[in-house]
Amino acid sequence: MELLHSGKIREVYADGEDIVLVASDRVSVYDVVLPTPIPSKGKILTRLSLWWFDRLRDIVPNHVISATNVPEEWAGRAIRCKRLDMVPVECIARGYLAGLGLQSYKATGEISGVPVPPGLSEGSRLPEPVFTPTTKALAGHDEFMTFEEVADSIGPDTAAEVKRLTLDVYALGAEIAAERGIVIADTKLEFGVDAAGTLTLADEVLTPDSSRFWAAAEWQPGGPQRYLDKQFVRDWSATVSGWDRKPPGPEVPHDIVNATRARYIEVFERLTGTAWEE
């Protein structure tokens, strides 16, 4: 196999006509990979993505070929996938105000050019989910895009379809999660086009790395929530004295590692109804 790309979290290999995605235990915050891994993280992301891909297949096809036909050393953390021509846009759906969406709202009253009603605060539920795409930066930080900018980049028809699919995936994901006591505040999706020209859901989907998960029973607008995702370790990193959010990142203490891993496992178990086993 040929290594095509080594990202912050995943390695991408070519194996004949297929792609093999391998999820690591690395964790990144503010686009910096921290030196301390979160044990089992790659397997949790892989298994949860497979669970979601199966439940979303009636909305959008996905890139999965096999979760078992992978090299033994990567068993449990690798997926054999179809090759896709990736759409160069991060497709984000937001149902609640948090993170960069909250920052944009406070500064402009909008997110990605979408007006948001006044008077909302951190953690507030939006009147309806909104599509707030960003650039897919090779270096530095992603930047918000308006829908018109997306249409200029990938064409109006493709832009309309990725917007529809992003909101449809979010709506079903949020409904399923709510039944299990979890709020999905927002999520980031990636799409590609297969050899037949079909838009296809790719990468990971509705995981603690790509989404904000909150405990529904504890949700209270007006401030930070109890995070069940990597925001927990991101918030910890913001308290590290002297770190300027540039490499190298700080070592993560054991208690933060363990608490982060526990949150990933909690999300997996609550969503799937299955006890976590290595």
PAZAPA-4460 file (N, C-alpha, C; in steps of 0.05 Angstrom, whole numbers, plus 32768, in hexadecimal, padded with zeros to 4 digits):
% residues 278
    n_x    n_y    n_z   ca_x   ca_y   ca_z    c_x    c_y    c_z   seq   type   mol
   8011   7FE8   8000   8000   8000   8000   8012   8019   8000     1      M     A
   8007   802E   7FF5   8015   8047   7FF2   8008   805C   8005     2      E     A
   8019   8068   8016   800F   807E   8027   800A   8097   8015     3      L     A
   7FF2   80A0   8014   7FEB   80B7   8005   7FEC   80D1   8015     4      L     A
   7FE3   80CE   802E   7FE0   80E6   803F   7FE0   80DF   805C     5      H     A
   7FEF   80EE   806C   7FEE   80EB   8089   7FE3   8104   8095     6      S     A
   7FCA   8102   809F   7FBD   8119   80AA   7FC0   811B   80C8     7      G     A
   7FB1   812E   80D4   7FB4   8131   80F1   7FAB   8118   8100     8      K     A
   7F96   810B   80F6   7F8B   80F4   8104   7F8E   80DA   80F3     9      I     A
   7F8C   80DC   80D9   7F8B   80C4   80C8   7FA1   80C3   80B4    10      R     A
   7FA9   80AA   80AD   7FBA   80A4   8096   7FA9   809A   8080    11      E     A
   7FAF   80A2   8067   7FA0   8099   8050   7FB3   8089   803E    12      V     A
   7FAC   8070   8038   7FBC   805E   8028   7FAD   8057   800E    13      Y     A
   7FBC   8054   7FF9   7FB1   8049   7FE0   7FB7   802B   7FE0    14      A     A
   7FA2   801B   7FD9   7FA5   7FFE   7FD7   7F96   7FF6   7FBD    15      D     A
   7FA4   7FF5   7FA7   7F97   7FF0   7F8E   7F84   8007   7F87    16      G     A
   7F6B   7FFF   7F81   7F56   8013   7F7B   7F49   801F   7F94    17      E     A
   7F50   8014   7FAB   7F44   801D   7FC4   7F55   802F   7FD4    18      D     A
   7F49   803B   7FE9   7F56   804C   7FFD   7F52   803E   8018    19      I     A
   7F67   803E   8028   7F65   8034   8043   7F6A   804C   8056    20      V     A
   7F56   8052   8066   7F58   8068   807A   7F5E   805B   8095    21      L     A
   7F73   8065   80A2   7F7B   805A   80BC   7F7A   8071   80D1    22      V     A
   7F69   806D   80E5   7F65   8081   80FA   7F78   807C   8111    23      A     A
   7F87   8091   8119   7F9A   808E   812F   7F8D   8097   8149    24      S     A
   7F9D   8095   815F   7F94   809F   8179   7F9C   80BB   817E    25      D     A
   7FA7   80C9   8169   7FB0   80E4   816D   7F97   80F7   8171    26      R     A
   7F9C   810D   817F   7F87   8121   8182   7F93   813C   817B    27      V     A
   7F83   814C   816C   7F8C   8166   8164   7F7A   817B   816F    28      S     A
   7F85   8192   8177   7F75   81A9   8180   7F82   81C1   8173    29      V     A
   7F71   81D3   816A   7F7A   81EC   815D   7F8E   81E5   8146    30      Y     A
   7F88   81CF   8138   7F99   81C6   8121   7FB5   81BD   8129    31      D     A
   7FB9   81B7   8143   7FD3   81AD   814D   7FCE   8191   8158    32      V     A
   7FDE   817E   814F   7FDD   8163   815A   7FEC   8163   8175    33      V     A
   7FDE   815B   818A   7FEA   8159   81A4   7FFC   8141   81A6    34      L     A
   8011   8142   81B6   8024   812B   81B8   801A   8113   81C6    35      P     A
   8003   8115   81D4   7FF9   80FF   81E4   7FE0   80F3   81D7    36      T     A
   7FE1   80D9   81D0   7FC9   80CD   81C4   7FB3   80C7   81D8    37      P     A
   7F9B   80C2   81CE   7F84   80BA   81DE   7F80   809C   81D8    38      I     A
   7F86   808A   81EA   7F84   806D   81E3   7F68   8066   81DA    39      P     A
   7F67   8055   81C5   7F4E   804A   81B9   7F40   805F   81A7    40      S     A
   7F49   8077   81A6   7F3A   808C   8197   7F36   8085   817A    41      K     A
   7F4A   807B   816C   7F48   8074   8150   7F33   805E   814C    42      G     A
   7F32   804A   815D   7F1F   8035   815B   7F02   803F   8160    43      K     A
   7F00   8051   8174   7EE5   805C   817A   7EDB   806C   8162    44      I     A
   7EEC   807D   8156   7EE3   808D   813F   7EDB   807B   8128    45      L     A
   7EEB   8066   8123   7EE5   8054   810D   7ECB   8045   8111    46      T     A
   7EC8   8039   8129   7EB0   8029   812E   7E97   803A   812E    47      R     A
   7E99   8052   813A   7E81   8063   813B   7E7A   806D   811F    48      L     A
   7E8E   8074   810F   7E88   807C   80F3   7E7A   8066   80E4    49      S     A
   7E84   804D   80E6   7E77   8037   80D9   7E5A   8034   80E2    50      L     A
   7E55   8038   80FB   7E39   8036   8106   7E28   804B   80F9    51      W     A
   7E32   8063   80F7   7E22   8079   80EB   7E1F   8075   80CD    52      W     A
   7E35   806D   80BF   7E32   8069   80A2   7E1B   8056   809C    53      F     A
   7E18   8041   80AC   7E03   802D   80A8   7DE8   803A   80AB    54      D     A
   7DE5   804C   80BE   7DCB   8058   80C3   7DC4   806F   80B0    55      R     A
   7DD8   807A   80A2   7DD4   8090   8091   7DD2   8088   8073    56      L     A
   7DD5   806E   806D   7DD7   8066   8052   7DBE   806C   8041    57      R     A
   7DA7   806F   804D   7D8F   8076   803E   7D8F   8093   8036    58      D     A
   7DA0   80A3   8043   7DA1   80C0   803C   7DB7   80C5   8028    59      I     A
   7DCE   80B8   802B   7DE5   80BE   801A   7DF7   80A5   8019    60      V     A
   7E01   809E   8001   7E14   8088   8000   7E2E   8090   800E    61      P     A
   7E3D   807C   8017   7E57   8081   8025   7E6E   8073   8017    62      N     A
   7E86   8078   8020   7E9D   806E   8013   7EA7   8053   801D    63      H     A
   7E99   8046   802F   7EA2   802E   803C   7EA1   8016   8029    64      V     A
   7EB7   8008   8026   7EB7   7FEE   8018   7EB8   7FD7   802C    65      I     A
   7ECA   7FDA   8040   7ECC   7FC4   8054   7EDA   7FCF   806D    66      S     A
   7ED1   7FC5   8084   7EDF   7FCB   809D   7EF0   7FB4   80A6    67      A     A
   7EEF   7F9E   8098   7EFE   7F86   809F   7F15   7F7F   808C    68      T     A
   7F12   7F87   8073   7F27   7F81   805F   7F3C   7F97   8060    69      N     A
   7F4A   7F97   8077   7F60   7FAB   807B   7F77   7F9C   8088    70      V     A
   7F8F   7FA8   8086   7FA6   7F9A   8093   7FA2   7F95   80B1    71      P     A
   7FAB   7F7E   80BA   7FA5   7F75   80D5   7FAF   7F89   80EA    72      E     A
   7FC6   7F95   80E5   7FD0   7FA8   80F9   7FBE   7FC0   80FD    73      E     A
   7FAC   7FC5   80EA   7F9A   7FDC   80ED   7F7D   7FD3   80F2    74      W     A
   7F79   7FBB   80F9   7F5E   7FB1   80FE   7F50   7FC1   8113    75      A     A
   7F38   7FC9   810D   7F28   7FD9   8120   7F2B   7FF7   811D    76      G     A
   7F40   8000   810F   7F43   801C   810C   7F46   8024   80EE    77      R     A
   7F42   8012   80DC   7F45   8018   80C0   7F2B   8011   80B1    78      A     A
   7F27   801F   809B   7F10   8019   8089   7F1A   801A   806C    79      I     A
   7F13   8005   805D   7F18   8005   8040   7F02   8014   8033    80      R     A
   7F0A   8028   8022   7EF6   803B   8017   7EF9   803E   7FF9    81      C     A
   7EE5   8048   7FEC   7EE5   804F   7FD0   7EF6   8069   7FCD    82      K     A
   7F04   806A   7FB6   7F12   8083   7FAF   7EFD   8098   7FA7    83      R     A
   7F01   80B0   7FB1   7EEE   80C6   7FAB   7EFE   80DE   7FA2    84      L     A
   7EF1   80EF   7F93   7EFB   810A   7F8D   7EEE   811C   7FA2    85      D     A
   7EFE   8124   7FB6   7EF2   8131   7FCD   7EE9   814D   7FC7    86      M     A
   7ED2   8154   7FD3   7EC7   8170   7FD0   7ED8   8182   7FE3    87      V     A
   7EE3   8198   7FD8   7EF6   81A8   7FE8   7EE8   81BC   7FFB    88      P     A
   7ED4   81B2   800A   7EC5   81C2   801C   7EC0   81B2   8035    89      V     A
   7EC3   81BE   804D   7EBA   81B1   8066   7E9D   81B7   8069    90      E     A
   7E8C   81A3   806A   7E6F   81A7   806B   7E66   81A4   8088    91      C     A
   7E5D   81BA   8093   7E57   81BC   80B0   7E39   81C3   80B3    92      I     A
   7E2C   81B3   80C4   7E11   81B9   80CD   7E11   81C1   80EA    93      A     A
   7E03   81D6   80F1   7E02   81DF   810D   7DE4   81E1   8115    94      R     A
   7DDF   81D5   812C   7DC4   81D7   8138   7DC4   81E8   8151    95      G     A
   7DDC   81ED   815C   7DE0   81FC   8175   7DF7   820F   8172    96      Y     A
   7DF8   8224   8183   7E0E   8237   8182   7E25   822E   8193    97      L     A
   7E3C   822A   8187   7E54   8222   8196   7E6C   8227   8184    98      A     A
   7E84   8227   8190   7E9D   8228   8181   7E9F   8240   816F    99      G     A
   7EAA   823B   8157   7EAE   8251   8144   7E93   825C   813A   100      L     A
   7E7E   824C   813A   7E64   8257   8133   7E5B   826C   8146   101      G     A
   7E60   8267   8160   7E59   827A   8175   7E69   8293   8172   102      L     A
   7E83   8290   816C   7E95   82A8   8169   7E8B   82B9   8151   103      Q     A
   7E84   82AC   813B   7E7B   82BB   8123   7E60   82C9   8129   104      S     A
   7E4F   82BB   8137   7E35   82C7   813E   7E38   82E0   8150   105      Y     A
   7E4A   82DE   8164   7E4F   82F5   8175   7E5A   830C   8166   106      K     A
   7E6B   8307   8152   7E79   831C   8143   7E67   8329   812E   107      A     A
   7E56   8318   8120   7E48   8322   8109   7E2A   831D   8109   108      T     A
   7E20   830C   811B   7E04   8304   811A   7DFF   82EF   8105   109      G     A
   7E14   82E5   80F8   7E11   82D2   80E3   7E25   82BB   80E6   110      E     A
   7E20   82A5   80D8   7E34   828F   80D6   7E35   8287   80B9   111      I     A
   7E4C   828A   80AC   7E4F   8283   8090   7E3A   8293   807F   112      S     A
   7E35   82AC   8087   7E22   82BC   8078   7E05   82B6   807D   113      G     A
   7E00   82A3   8090   7DE4   829D   8097   7DDC   82AD   80AF   114      V     A
   7DC8   82BF   80AD   7DBF   82CE   80C4   7DB4   82BC   80DA   115      P     A
   7DBB   82C3   80F3   7DB1   82B4   810A   7DA2   82C7   811C   116      V     A
   7D8B   82C0   8127   7D7C   82D3   8137   7D8C   82DE   814F   117      P     A
   7D87   82F8   8156   7D95   8304   816C   7D8C   82F8   8187   118      P     A
   7D9C   82FD   819C   7D94   82F6   81B7   7D9B   82DA   81BF   119      G     A
   7DAA   82CB   81AE   7DB2   82B0   81B6   7DCC   82B0   81C5   120      L     A
   7DD2   829A   81D3   7DEB   8299   81E3   7DF8   827E   81DE   121      S     A
   7E0F   827A   81EA   7E1D   8260   81E7   7E0B   8249   81EF   122      E     A
   7E0A   8235   81DD   7DFA   821D   81E2   7DDE   821F   81D9   123      G     A
   7DD5   8237   81CF   7DB9   823A   81C6   7DB4   8229   81AE   124      S     A
   7D9B   821F   81AD   7D92   8210   8196   7D8A   8224   8180   125      R     A
   7D93   821F   8168   7D8B   8230   8152   7D6E   822A   8149   126      L     A
   7D60   823D   813D   7D45   8238   8135   7D43   8220   8122   127      P     A
   7D57   821D   8111   7D59   8205   8100   7D77   8201   80F9   128      E     A
   7D7F   81E9   80F4   7D9C   81E4   80ED   7DA4   81F4   80D5   129      P     A
   7DBD   81FD   80D5   7DC7   820D   80BF   7DE0   8200   80B3   130      V     A
   7DE4   8204   8099   7DFC   81FA   808B   7E11   8210   808B   131      F     A
   7E27   820B   8098   7E3C   821F   809C   7E57   8214   8093   132      T     A
   7E5B   8213   8079   7E73   8206   806E   7E8C   8217   8073   133      P     A
   7EA3   8209   8072   7EBD   8217   8074   7ED0   820D   805E   134      T     A
   7EE5   821B   805A   7EFA   8212   8049   7F07   81F9   8055   135      T     A
   7F15   81EA   8044   7F24   81D3   804D   7F42   81DA   804A   136      K     A
   7F4D   81E7   805E   7F68   81F2   805D   7F7D   81DD   805F   137      A     A
   7F90   81DD   804C   7FA7   81CB   804E   7FBA   81D4   8064   138      L     A
   7FBB   81EE   806A   7FCB   81F8   807F   7FBC   820F   808C   139      A     A
   7FC0   8213   80A6   7FB1   8228   80B5   7F95   821F   80BB   140      G     A
   7F84   8232   80C0   7F69   822C   80C9   7F54   822E   80B2   141      H     A
   7F3F   821E   80B5   7F29   8220   80A2   7F1B   823B   80A6   142      D     A
   7F0F   8245   8091   7F00   825E   8092   7EE4   825A   8089   143      E     A
   7ED1   8268   8095   7EB5   8266   808D   7EB1   826E   8070   144      F     A
   7E9F   8260   8062   7E97   8267   8047   7E79   826C   8046   145      M     A
   7E71   827F   8035   7E54   8281   8030   7E4C   826C   801C   146      T     A
   7E31   8267   801B   7E28   8254   8007   7E2F   825C   7FEB   147      F     A
   7E2E   8276   7FE6   7E35   8280   7FCB   7E53   827A   7FC5   148      E     A
   7E64   827C   7FD9   7E80   8275   7FD4   7E84   8257   7FCF   149      E     A
   7E74   8247   7FDC   7E75   822A   7FD7   7E6C   8225   7FBB   150      V     A
   7E56   8231   7FB3   7E4C   822D   7F98   7E60   8236   7F83   151      A     A
   7E6E   824C   7F87   7E83   8255   7F75   7E9A   8240   7F74   152      D     A
   7E9F   8233   7F8A   7EB6   8220   7F8C   7EB0   8206   7F7F   153      S     A
   7E98   81FA   7F84   7E92   81DF   7F7B   7E7B   81DD   7F68   154      I     A
   7E6E   81F4   7F62   7E57   81F4   7F50   7E3D   81F5   7F60   155      G     A
   7E29   8203   7F56   7E10   8207   7F65   7E01   81ED   7F6B   156      P     A
   7E01   81DA   7F58   7DF3   81C1   7F5C   7DFF   81B0   7F72   157      D     A
   7E1A   81AD   7F70   7E28   819E   7F85   7E26   81AB   7FA0   158      T     A
   7E27   81C6   7FA0   7E25   81D5   7FB9   7E09   81D0   7FC6   159      A     A
   7DF4   81D1   7FB6   7DD9   81CD   7FC0   7DD6   81B0   7FCB   160      A     A
   7DE3   819D   7FBE   7DE1   8181   7FC6   7DF0   817C   7FE0   161      E     A
   7E08   8187   7FE3   7E17   8182   7FFC   7E0A   8190   8013   162      V     A
   7DFD   81A7   800E   7DEE   81B5   8023   7DD7   81A4   802C   163      K     A
   7DC8   8199   8019   7DB1   8188   8020   7DB9   8170   802F   164      R     A
   7DCE   8162   8025   7DD7   8149   8032   7DE2   814F   804E   165      L     A
   7DF1   8165   8051   7DFC   816B   806B   7DE6   816F   8080   166      T     A
   7DD1   817E   8078   7DBB   8184   808B   7DAA   816A   808F   167      L     A
   7DA7   815A   807B   7D98   8141   807E   7DA7   812E   8091   168      D     A
   7DC1   812B   808E   7DD1   811A   809F   7DD0   8124   80BC   169      V     A
   7DD3   813E   80BF   7DD1   814A   80DA   7DB6   8145   80E7   170      Y     A
   7DA1   8149   80D7   7D86   8146   80E2   7D81   8129   80EC   171      A     A
   7D89   8115   80DC   7D84   80FA   80E5   7D97   80F2   80FC   172      L     A
   7DB0   80FB   80FA   7DC3   80F6   8110   7DBA   8102   812A   173      G     A
   7DB0   811B   8129   7DA7   8128   8141   7D8F   811A   814D   174      A     A
   7D7D   8110   813B   7D65   8102   8144   7D6D   80E8   8152   175      E     A
   7D7F   80D9   8146   7D87   80C0   8152   7D96   80C5   816D   176      I     A
   7DA8   80D9   816D   7DB6   80DF   8186   7DA4   80E8   819C   177      A     A
   7D90   80F9   8195   7D7D   8103   81A9   7D6F   80EC   81B7   178      A     A
   7D68   80D7   81A8   7D5B   80C0   81B4   7D6D   80B2   81C9   179      E     A
   7D87   80B7   81C7   7D9A   80AB   81D9   7DA6   80BE   81ED   180      R     A
   7D99   80D6   81EF   7DA2   80E9   8203   7DB9   80FA   81FC   181      G     A
   7DBF   80FE   81E2   7DD6   810D   81DA   7DCC   8123   81C7   182      I     A
   7DD6   813C   81CB   7DD3   8152   81B9   7DEA   8153   81A6   183      V     A
   7DE5   8153   818C   7DFA   8159   8178   7DF8   8177   8171   184      I     A
   7E0A   8186   817C   7E09   81A3   8178   7E11   81AB   815C   185      A     A
   7E25   819E   8151   7E2D   81A3   8136   7E3E   818C   812C   186      D     A
   7E42   818A   8112   7E52   8175   8107   7E5F   817D   80ED   187      T     A
   7E76   8171   80E7   7E84   8177   80CE   7E85   815E   80BD   188      K     A
   7E7D   8160   80A4   7E7D   814A   8091   7E8F   814F   8079   189      L     A
   7E97   8139   806D   7EA7   813B   8054   7E99   812A   803F   190      E     A
   7E99   8134   8027   7E8E   8126   8010   7EA2   8124   7FFA   191      F     A
   7E9E   810F   7FE9   7EAE   810C   7FD1   7E9C   8102   7FBB   192      G     A
   7EA6   8102   7FA3   7E97   80F8   7F8C   7EA4   80DE   7F82   193      V     A
   7E95   80C9   7F7F   7EA0   80AF   7F77   7EA3   80AE   7F58   194      D     A
   7EAC   8097   7F4F   7EB1   8094   7F32   7E98   8097   7F21   195      A     A
   7E81   8092   7F2D   7E68   8095   7F1F   7E5C   80B1   7F21   196      A     A
   7E6A   80C3   7F2F   7E61   80DE   7F31   7E4D   80E3   7F48   197      G     A
   7E4C   80CF   7F5B   7E39   80D1   7F71   7E46   80DE   7F8A   198      T     A
   7E38   80F2   7F95   7E42   80FD   7FAE   7E41   80E8   7FC4   199      L     A
   7E57   80E6   7FD3   7E5B   80D0   7FE6   7E65   80DB   8000   200      T     A
   7E5A   80D1   8016   7E63   80D9   8031   7E7D   80CB   8037   201      L     A
   7E91   80DA   8041   7EAC   80CF   8044   7EB8   80D5   8060   202      A     A
   7ED0   80CC   8064   7EE0   80D2   807B   7ED3   80C6   8094   203      D     A
   7ECD   80D6   80A9   7EBF   80CD   80C0   7EA4   80DB   80C2   204      E     A
   7E92   80D1   80D3   7E78   80DD   80D4   7E6D   80DC   80F1   205      V     A
   7E64   80F3   80FB   7E57   80F6   8115   7E67   80E8   812B   206      L     A
   7E81   80EF   812D   7E92   80E5   8142   7E99   80FB   8155   207      T     A
   7EA6   80F5   816D   7EAE   810A   817F   7EC5   811B   8175   208      P     A
   7ED1   8113   815E   7EE5   8125   8152   7ED8   8138   813E   209      D     A
   7EC2   8130   8132   7EB6   8141   811D   7E9D   814F   8125   210      S     A
   7E94   814A   813E   7E7A   8155   8148   7E7D   815F   8164   211      S     A
   7E6A   8171   816C   7E68   8178   8188   7E51   8168   8194   212      R     A
   7E56   8158   81A8   7E42   8148   81B6   7E3F   8153   81D2   213      F     A
   7E26   8157   81DA   7E20   815F   81F6   7E0D   814C   8202   214      W     A
   7E0E   814A   821C   7DFA   8139   822B   7DDF   8148   822B   215      A     A
   7DCB   813D   821F   7DB1   814B   821C   7DA5   8152   8237   216      A     A
   7DA7   8140   824B   7D9B   8145   8265   7DA8   815D   8273   217      A     A
   7DC0   8164   826B   7DCE   817A   8278   7DCF   8193   8267   218      E     A
   7DC3   8192   824F   7DC4   81A9   823D   7DB6   81C1   824A   219      W     A
   7DC4   81D7   8249   7DBA   81F0   8255   7DC6   8207   8245   220      Q     A
   7DB6   8215   8234   7DC2   822C   8225   7DCB   8242   8238   221      P     A
   7DE0   8250   822F   7DEA   8266   823E   7E06   8262   8247   222      G     A
   7E13   824C   8240   7E2F   8247   8248   7E39   822D   823D   223      G     A
   7E52   8226   8244   7E5D   820D   823B   7E4D   81F5   8244   224      P     A
   7E4E   81DF   8235   7E40   81C7   823B   7E53   81B1   8245   225      Q     A
   7E49   819A   824D   7E5A   8184   8254   7E61   8176   8239   226      R     A
   7E79   817A   8230   7E81   8170   8216   7E87   8152   8218   227      Y     A
   7E7D   8144   8203   7E83   8127   8200   7E93   8123   81E6   228      L     A
   7EA5   8135   81E1   7EB5   8135   81C8   7ED0   8141   81CE   229      D     A
   7EDF   8147   81B9   7EFA   8151   81BD   7EFC   816E   81C6   230      K     A
   7EE4   817B   81C8   7EE5   8196   81D4   7EEF   8196   81F0   231      Q     A
   7EEC   817F   81FE   7EF6   817D   8219   7F14   8180   821A   232      F     A
   7F23   8173   8209   7F40   8176   8209   7F48   8190   81FD   233      V     A
   7F38   819B   81EA   7F3D   81B5   81DF   7F3C   81CB   81F5   234      R     A
   7F27   81C9   8205   7F24   81DC   821B   7F3B   81DA   822F   235      D     A
   7F43   81C1   8234   7F5A   81BE   8246   7F73   81CB   823A   236      W     A
   7F78   81C7   8221   7F90   81D3   8215   7F91   81F1   8216   237      S     A
   7F79   81FD   8216   7F77   821B   8218   7F80   8225   8233   238      A     A
   7F82   8213   8247   7F8A   821B   8262   7FA8   8218   8266   239      T     A
   7FB6   820C   8252   7FD3   8207   8255   7FE2   8221   8252   240      V     A
   7FF0   8229   8268   7FFE   8243   8268   8014   8243   8254   241      S     A
   8015   8258   8244   802B   825D   8231   8028   824F   8216   242      G     A
   8014   823E   8213   8011   8231   81F9   8003   8244   81E5   243      W     A
   8010   8249   81CE   8006   825C   81BB   7FF6   824F   81A4   244      D     A
   7FED   8236   81A8   7FDE   8228   8195   7FEE   8222   817B   245      R     A
   8008   8220   817F   801A   8218   8169   8029   81FF   8171   246      K     A
   8032   81EF   815E   8042   81D7   8165   805B   81DF   8173   247      P     A
   8065   81CE   8185   8058   81B5   818E   8043   81BB   81A3   248      P     A
   802F   81AA   81A4   8019   81AD   81B8   8023   81A2   81D2   249      G     A
   8014   81A8   81E7   801B   81A0   8202   8015   8182   8207   250      P     A
   8024   8175   8218   801E   815A   8220   8004   815A   8230   251      E     A
   7FF3   8146   822B   7FD9   8145   8238   7FDC   8133   8251   252      V     A
   7FD5   813D   8269   7FD7   812D   8281   7FC4   8115   8281   253      P     A
   7FCB   8101   8291   7FBC   80E8   8291   7F9F   80EC   8297   254      H     A
   7F99   80FE   82AA   7F7C   8101   82B1   7F6C   810D   829A   255      D     A
   7F78   811E   828A   7F6A   8129   8273   7F67   8114   825D   256      I     A
   7F7C   8105   8259   7F7B   80EF   8246   7F64   80DB   824E   257      V     A
   7F64   80D3   8267   7F50   80C0   8270   7F33   80CB   826E   258      N     A
   7F30   80E5   8275   7F16   80F1   8274   7F0C   80F4   8257   259      A     A
   7F1F   80FA   8245   7F18   80FD   8229   7F0F   80E2   821E   260      T     A
   7F20   80CE   8223   7F19   80B3   821A   7EFE   80AA   8225   261      R     A
   7EF8   80B0   823E   7EDF   80A8   824A   7EC7   80B5   823B   262      A     A
   7ECB   80CE   8233   7EB5   80DC   8224   7EB1   80CF   8209   263      R     A
   7EC6   80C7   81FB   7EC3   80BA   81E1   7EB4   80A0   81E4   264      Y     A
   7EBC   8091   81F9   7EAE   8077   81FD   7E91   807C   8205   265      I     A
   7E8C   8090   8216   7E70   8096   821E   7E5F   809B   8206   266      E     A
   7E69   80AC   81F3   7E5A   80B2   81DB   7E55   8098   81CB   267      V     A
   7E6A   8089   81C7   7E67   8070   81B8   7E51   805E   81C4   268      F     A
   7E53   805A   81DE   7E40   8047   81EB   7E24   8052   81EB   269      E     A
   7E20   806C   81F0   7E05   8077   81F1   7DF9   8077   81D5   270      R     A
   7E08   807D   81C0   7DFD   807D   81A5   7DF7   8061   819B   271      L     A
   7E0A   804F   819E   7E07   8034   8192   7DF8   8021   81A4   272      T     A
   7DF6   8027   81BE   7DEA   8014   81D1   7DFB   7FFC   81D5   273      G     A
   7E15   7FFE   81CF   7E27   7FE7   81D1   7E3E   7FEE   81E3   274      T     A
   7E45   7FDC   81F6   7E5C   7FE1   8208   7E76   7FE1   81F7   275      A     A
   7E88   7FF4   81FE   7EA1   7FF5   81EF   7EB3   7FDE   81F7   276      W     A
   7EBE   7FD1   81E2   7ED1   7FBC   81E6   7EE7   7FC0   81D1   277      E     A
   7F00   7FBC   81D9   7F16   7FC0   81C7   7F15   7FAA   81B1   278      E     A
***
